[in-house]
Amino acid sequence: MKLEYIDQLIEKMETANLVELTYKDKEVDIKLKRESKVREYQAQPVQPVQSVEAPAPQAPVASVPETSGPATDTSNTHTIKAPMVGTFYKSPSPEADPYVQVGDKIENDTIVCILEAMKLFNEIEAEVSGEIVEILVEDGEMVEYNQPLFKVK
């Protein structure tokens, strides 16, 4: 196998934002893997858009407490988001226990799930320490890039 071909595989891996790539043929068996960078993909909080056509002054006043409640809840939580598009799996196999459950204590290198993209199974690390307080997606569900997966306190 030529070095140029390996360079092309690495380039395609980066372009597709893959964490792991395996290539096998009769002569060669290559496995490329890079660190998951979940924090790199964290989006800034989106500020709510105010409607131009507010029906009455009472509606915004009623919505202010609702908006301030979740804001205080999220101040001490971290959201683990999907670093790529793929299928979310909470365990390594259908018969196995899930990687994490609500209430579990996790460390930076704890694997929290698998995202399958293009027949490649990518283990996603928490990259944050704390306690899982909420799992936001169901097993087998398709997730989008940057979609929230877990809330960690």
Sequence and secondary structure as in RCSB ss.txt:
>XXXX:A:sequence
MKLEYIDQLIEKMETANLVELTYKDKEVDIKLKRESKVREYQAQPVQPVQSVEAPAPQAPVASVPETSGPATDTS
NTHTIKAPMVGTFYKSPSPEADPYVQVGDKIENDTIVCILEAMKLFNEIEAEVSGEIVEILVEDGEMVEYNQPLF
KVK
>XXXX:A:secstr
  HHHHHHHHHHHHHTT SEEEEE SS EEEEE    TGGG          SS S THHHHHHHHHHHHHHHHHH
T EEEE SSSEEEESSSSTTS  S  TT EE TT EEEEEEETTEEEEEE  S EEEEEE S TT EE TT EEE
EE 
